[in-house]
Amino acid sequence: MSGQWLARQLGTSPAPSTRTWAGRRQGSPAARKEGRHCLSRDSSLRSRRQATRRCLSAAPHSPARPRMASDAPATLPVQLAEQPRLLKLKKMFISKFGSAPKFYARAPGRVNLIGEHIDYCGYAVLPMAIEQDILIAVEPVKTQVVQLANTNPLYLDFSTSVNNIHINKTKPVWHNYFLCGLKGIQEHFGLNSSTGMNCLLDGTIPPSSGLSSSSALVCCAGLVTLTANGKTLSKAKLIEFSPLRATDVRLPSGAAFVIANSCVEMNKAATSHYNIRVMECRLATKLLSKAKGLEWKKMLKLQDVQAKLGVSLKEMLTIVEEVFHPEPYSVEEICTCLGISLEELRTQILSQNTQDVTTFKLYQRAKHVYSEAGRVLEFKKICSEAPASALQLLGELMNQSHISCRDMYECSCPELDQLVDICLSWNHEIMQFGAIGSRLTGAGWGGCTVSMVPSDKLSTFLTNVKEAYYKSNDQRLALEKNSLFATKPGGGALVFLEA
């Protein structure tokens, strides 16, 4: 999960805006000018817990000034009679627990408009909070027990002592993500006696779709724990945990963003694809560093190489062409390049879940990362300068991103490629292409596409995609209602209090 994204969600105002955030680390003036830094992504539950306590204290308040951590999370009084979803959740809560919730917490999902698989390499990404979210009704109790329930009957109830939390990292069940957010706040504040809670969760983010449903749940659980325990975060912690900043990016008008779920699920925590890609990027970092005479043992991210060399992203792409060959590297060849033994490679560099991998594609992964990082900067530049052709230029960047994800990073799948082709296909009735740009979003290997569609063609576009992709398959058609939708920039995380 992107810890910085979590911070941004807890720091944004409840009002929707036409802005998204490009997160990046603060570095040297040259690095900031190039925009060479960004988030870290890690699918492990432990990292999600660490990200919660690290980044709840780092939420930016505005583009010009970091949000001071002494600011409490945004709170919004609401009339439940005017909020059907909240009212329904309250009634279900009373039926479940026999008493009414004291507050409600909300955290949005996220769609990454561009910048895939480059956050953990040190580069900026461009996510947008969406309207779909996680909503939790909460009642603090005196029993020091946390009871979790879900409006979706597929997710079973769970309860545990709030002060003796054990997370089984081998099982990515839904309640573990809540416990990560809870435990992250406990560890951050050193809470030895946390408040017990009854919680009922309702989610509108399709799971395993690349829209950060699990990250939203961790974020929302952290917000719930903060509120139930009456905690805010100190200004000192903002400095300690936040070498990061976010930049607002105003999207051009005239287009809508459409999410289309391929209905193929890929769990990063249960597959090897993601872990291998992370390791390939790390190995590419080591070999590039060694080839350029850098202290390769200290280099962990591809951005580190660029920063040390002090060159542009375009120059890094040239270096990739010079250093790497397109053929996969065997572990023996990697050892030869680095001047180490196979045992040293396995014990000092390879992760536990990549010990048995025999070949790694370094050229393709590095080429994707550096080119995708450049596309993010170009996307931001176009949004800032707003030329007349902005939509077409942004669409082309999205298309290039998908091609790179498909061919260089190999994180697509046949269904995603088919869906992108459908979204971009020529429509004979209106005599124009459907989407201006379309790409996979999220980790890939399934999940969703995001397409930029002219606002005046949105209705026709949705109809065409439904006919071409969902109606051709009974399983997809059954899921279509929650799989194909237009969205706009949504509000950030906040707490609702019944007025």
Disulfide bonds with the S-S distance in Angstrom:
none
